[in-house]
Amino acid sequence: MKKQIRSFLYILLSGILWGCLGLFVRTLNNAGIASMDIVFLRAAVTAVAMILYLFIFHRPLLRIRLKDIWCFMGTGIASITFFNFCYFKAIVLTSLSVAAVLLYTAPAIVMILSYILFHESFTARKGIAIAMTFVGCVLVTGILTEHNSITANGILYGMGAGLGYALYSIFGRYAIERGYHSLTITCYTFIVTAFASIFFTNVKNVAGVVFSSPEFVLLALALGLICTVAPYLLYTLGLKEVDNSQAAIIASVEPVTATVIGLFVYQESITIAKILGIVLVLGGLAVCQKK
């Protein structure tokens, strides 16, 4: 029971750290780094940091079996690279709020795939939790109160982002079942992501901005360590004791965190609908957590 609570807290903290991503992304965007360039930067910093750490302190964890490389291709390409590409396309074709809501179809996708692939139980408790968190995300993102243009392509890319987001839990579970440590999974996930995303990246521009001042170097390191290494390690650790569908629901605290940061850091408006959305998301987390 204590392990389950600890895993719950690991995943909750990972969602909170992912929710802080906007702080770094906005600053880098304003400096002239495009969204897909940030994906590469984030992956490259994470990969280098993980390789150095494992090489110095846990060298055996750098070993993987060639027959299992598909697990890391799954987390790195099918999940993170595909998810980010679809998400940024959805933002362009629709709006940020619509894309965010479509992204948070991920818990339902995880529940269905986990039921089929891992025979996880499909319970009323999980169904209620998914419904609560999804409605909460709808209210938090403001999709009901803002004017949004919705296109068929935008919906498809948004659903693709939700699928990609969900696939990390699926491929991460396969890697865990093959005996890989969360450090190994995180390391190879972002090695693969860095190689895959480089084809969408203006590397020269990224390097020019990052190395233009010590502040941007620190910002890039923080992007990799605080918003990537730490949350992905915590999320993967949490998957050891919490099933995939519960983990996806718990991580839905991410948009709540982003909303709170927007309120206090950027003085963004807060409405009754957003407050109700936050309450619903937190309520959904409580419902999905077993007694």
Secondary structure, 3 states (H helix, E strand, C coil): CHHHHHHHHHHHHHHHHHHCHHHHHHHHHHCCCCHHHHHHHHHHHHHHHHHHHHHHHCHHHHCCCHHHHHHHHHHHHHHHHHHHHHHHHHHHHCCHHHHHHHHCCHHHHHHHHHHHHCCCCCCHHHHHHHHHHHHHHHHHHCCCCCCCCCCHHHHHHHHHHHHHHHHHHHHHHHHHHCCCCHHHHHHHHHHHHHHHHHHHCCHHHHHHHHCCCHHHHHHHHHHHHHHHHHHHHHHHHHCCCCCHHHHHHHCCHHHHHHHHHHHHHCCCCCCHHHHHHHHHHHHHHHHHCCC
